[in-house]
Amino acid sequence: MDIGLSGFIKKLPLVSLPVIENLQISPGAFVLTVERISDFLPGQVVALSTDDKIAPRLYSICSAPDNEYLQVLFSLKPDGELTPLLARLKPGDTLRVSAPFGAFLGDDRPAWWIAAGTGVAPYRAMMLAGLAHNKKLIHGGRFANQFYFQDEFLDCLGESYIRCCSQETGDGLFSGRLTQWLREQVLPSEISFFLCGSVEMVVETRDILISKGVDIDNIMSEVYF
Ligand SMILES: Cc1cc2nc3c(=O)[nH]c(=O)nc-3n(C[C@H](O)[C@H](O)[C@H](O)COP(=O)(O)OP(=O)(O)OC[C@H]3O[C@@H](n4cnc5c(N)ncnc54)[C@H](O)[C@@H]3O)c2cc1C
């Protein structure tokens, strides 16, 4: 018997939608576009698969809630089961898509948005929904070409957009991991901290925030596993 989250995901009803676009925006990173057939809240996810034989995986929606299209950002795991199939999808191919769900929801209160890699996806949806005005975005990536949607974030957030690059140096990039950047900061009080990405990043970042006096109730996490 399937129990837990993977059992829940496998049981989600999926509908078939034609792929509208599958754009490689950086080596190994793709933005996949289908028609939006349901409303969603910025921060929510959909389950995706290519067919009924492949267990669906979850992806944060990275497009605007009022856009006629729904987009996700995914990174190719060459040894993975689903993402190599997703990467080969062409316009007109079928994608299986669940209704949006999830509780990692952006809101209008002041917050820091913290992301590693593709974990920046839900913050793009939140920004496009008009929630970025009192936010700081801290994005960690290994290479300079992994700051997905950086032109949009720079335009919208300016100096409140921090790119932490661990393996390369470059103009406007903090040289080091986002956790190193965070350790060097005096944190504002009375704001929320949103964390999205790998379990390693989320756990380490949460520990840093708590050690600096942040109340655990003010930390919202979305773990990509
Ligand atoms: C809430 C949520 C939101 C998410 N949002 C996004 C998103 O917006 N974008 C995104 O890119 N991802 C996101 N993810 C991750 C995504 O759901 C998938 O896990 C990811 O895309 C990998 O899928 P895959 O089928 O290609 O790899 P999988 O087949 O699931 O494998 C993942 C990795 O584990 C390795 N692996 C598999 N089996 C084994 C094994 N037995 N032993 C050792 N290693 C193994 C594979 O080689 C691969 O590198 C999210 C996850 C969650 C939970």
The ligand as an SDF file (V2000), in Angstrom:
LIG
                    3D

 53 58  0  0  0  0  0  0  0  0999 V2000
    7.2190   20.4830   -3.4400 C   0  0  0  0  0  0  0  0  0  0  0  0
    8.2530   20.2160   -4.5290 C   0  0  0  0  0  0  0  0  0  0  0  0
    8.4230   21.1420   -5.5400 C   0  0  0  0  0  0  0  0  0  0  0  0
    9.3820   20.9130   -6.5270 C   0  0  0  0  0  0  0  0  0  0  0  0
    9.5600   21.8490   -7.5010 N   0  0  0  0  0  0  0  0  0  0  0  0
   10.5340   21.6940   -8.4370 C   0  0  0  0  0  0  0  0  0  0  0  0
   10.7690   22.7010   -9.4440 C   0  0  0  0  0  0  0  0  0  0  0  0
   10.0730   23.7220   -9.5090 O   0  0  0  0  0  0  0  0  0  0  0  0
   11.7790   22.4720  -10.3430 N   0  0  0  0  0  0  0  0  0  0  0  0
   12.5580   21.3420  -10.2920 C   0  0  0  0  0  0  0  0  0  0  0  0
   13.4620   21.1960  -11.1400 O   0  0  0  0  0  0  0  0  0  0  0  0
   12.3490   20.3770   -9.3510 N   0  0  0  0  0  0  0  0  0  0  0  0
   11.3620   20.5200   -8.4450 C   0  0  0  0  0  0  0  0  0  0  0  0
   11.1460   19.5330   -7.5020 N   0  0  0  0  0  0  0  0  0  0  0  0
   11.8970   18.2600   -7.6360 C   0  0  0  0  0  0  0  0  0  0  0  0
   11.1660   17.3490   -8.6420 C   0  0  0  0  0  0  0  0  0  0  0  0
    9.8980   16.9840   -8.0880 O   0  0  0  0  0  0  0  0  0  0  0  0
   11.9270   16.0470   -8.9750 C   0  0  0  0  0  0  0  0  0  0  0  0
   12.3120   15.4190   -7.7720 O   0  0  0  0  0  0  0  0  0  0  0  0
   13.1530   16.2680   -9.8470 C   0  0  0  0  0  0  0  0  0  0  0  0
   12.7880   16.9760  -11.0370 O   0  0  0  0  0  0  0  0  0  0  0  0
   13.8410   14.9440  -10.2450 C   0  0  0  0  0  0  0  0  0  0  0  0
   12.9950   14.1950  -11.0830 O   0  0  0  0  0  0  0  0  0  0  0  0
   13.5430   12.9540  -11.9370 P   0  0  0  0  0  0  0  0  0  0  0  0
   12.3890   12.0650  -12.1680 O   0  0  0  0  0  0  0  0  0  0  0  0
   14.2870   13.3800  -13.1480 O   0  0  0  0  0  0  0  0  0  0  0  0
   14.6190   12.2540  -11.0070 O   0  0  0  0  0  0  0  0  0  0  0  0
   14.3820   10.9880  -10.0500 P   0  0  0  0  0  0  0  0  0  0  0  0
   14.1970    9.7540  -10.8520 O   0  0  0  0  0  0  0  0  0  0  0  0
   13.3110   11.3200   -9.0640 O   0  0  0  0  0  0  0  0  0  0  0  0
   15.7930   10.9550   -9.3400 O   0  0  0  0  0  0  0  0  0  0  0  0
   16.3150   12.1330   -8.6640 C   0  0  0  0  0  0  0  0  0  0  0  0
   17.7970   11.9820   -8.4630 C   0  0  0  0  0  0  0  0  0  0  0  0
   18.0180   10.9020   -7.5540 O   0  0  0  0  0  0  0  0  0  0  0  0
   18.8580    9.9410   -8.1700 C   0  0  0  0  0  0  0  0  0  0  0  0
   18.3250    8.6290   -7.8000 N   0  0  0  0  0  0  0  0  0  0  0  0
   17.1630    8.0820   -8.1920 C   0  0  0  0  0  0  0  0  0  0  0  0
   16.9950    6.8650   -7.6180 N   0  0  0  0  0  0  0  0  0  0  0  0
   18.0840    6.6650   -6.8560 C   0  0  0  0  0  0  0  0  0  0  0  0
   18.5150    5.6250   -6.0050 C   0  0  0  0  0  0  0  0  0  0  0  0
   17.7780    4.5320   -5.8190 N   0  0  0  0  0  0  0  0  0  0  0  0
   19.6940    5.7630   -5.3530 N   0  0  0  0  0  0  0  0  0  0  0  0
   20.4420    6.8700   -5.5210 C   0  0  0  0  0  0  0  0  0  0  0  0
   20.0890    7.8950   -6.3020 N   0  0  0  0  0  0  0  0  0  0  0  0
   18.9430    7.7930   -6.9540 C   0  0  0  0  0  0  0  0  0  0  0  0
   18.7830   10.1680   -9.6680 C   0  0  0  0  0  0  0  0  0  0  0  0
   19.9900    9.7950  -10.2970 O   0  0  0  0  0  0  0  0  0  0  0  0
   18.5410   11.6640   -9.7610 C   0  0  0  0  0  0  0  0  0  0  0  0
   19.7360   12.3820   -9.8120 O   0  0  0  0  0  0  0  0  0  0  0  0
   10.1800   19.7420   -6.5060 C   0  0  0  0  0  0  0  0  0  0  0  0
    9.9770   18.8000   -5.4870 C   0  0  0  0  0  0  0  0  0  0  0  0
    9.0290   19.0380   -4.5190 C   0  0  0  0  0  0  0  0  0  0  0  0
    8.8330   18.0070   -3.4210 C   0  0  0  0  0  0  0  0  0  0  0  0
  1  2  1  0
  2  3  1  0
  2 52  2  0
  3  4  2  0
  4  5  1  0
  4 50  1  0
  5  6  2  0
  6  7  1  0
  6 13  1  0
  7  8  2  0
  7  9  1  0
  9 10  1  0
 10 11  2  0
 10 12  1  0
 12 13  2  0
 13 14  1  0
 14 15  1  0
 14 50  1  0
 15 16  1  0
 16 17  1  0
 16 18  1  0
 18 19  1  0
 18 20  1  0
 20 21  1  0
 20 22  1  0
 22 23  1  0
 23 24  1  0
 24 25  2  0
 24 26  1  0
 24 27  1  0
 27 28  1  0
 28 29  2  0
 28 30  1  0
 28 31  1  0
 31 32  1  0
 32 33  1  0
 33 34  1  0
 33 48  1  0
 34 35  1  0
 35 36  1  0
 35 46  1  0
 36 37  1  0
 36 45  1  0
 37 38  2  0
 38 39  1  0
 39 40  1  0
 39 45  2  0
 40 41  1  0
 40 42  2  0
 42 43  1  0
 43 44  2  0
 44 45  1  0
 46 47  1  0
 46 48  1  0
 48 49  1  0
 50 51  2  0
 51 52  1  0
 52 53  1  0
M  END
$$$$
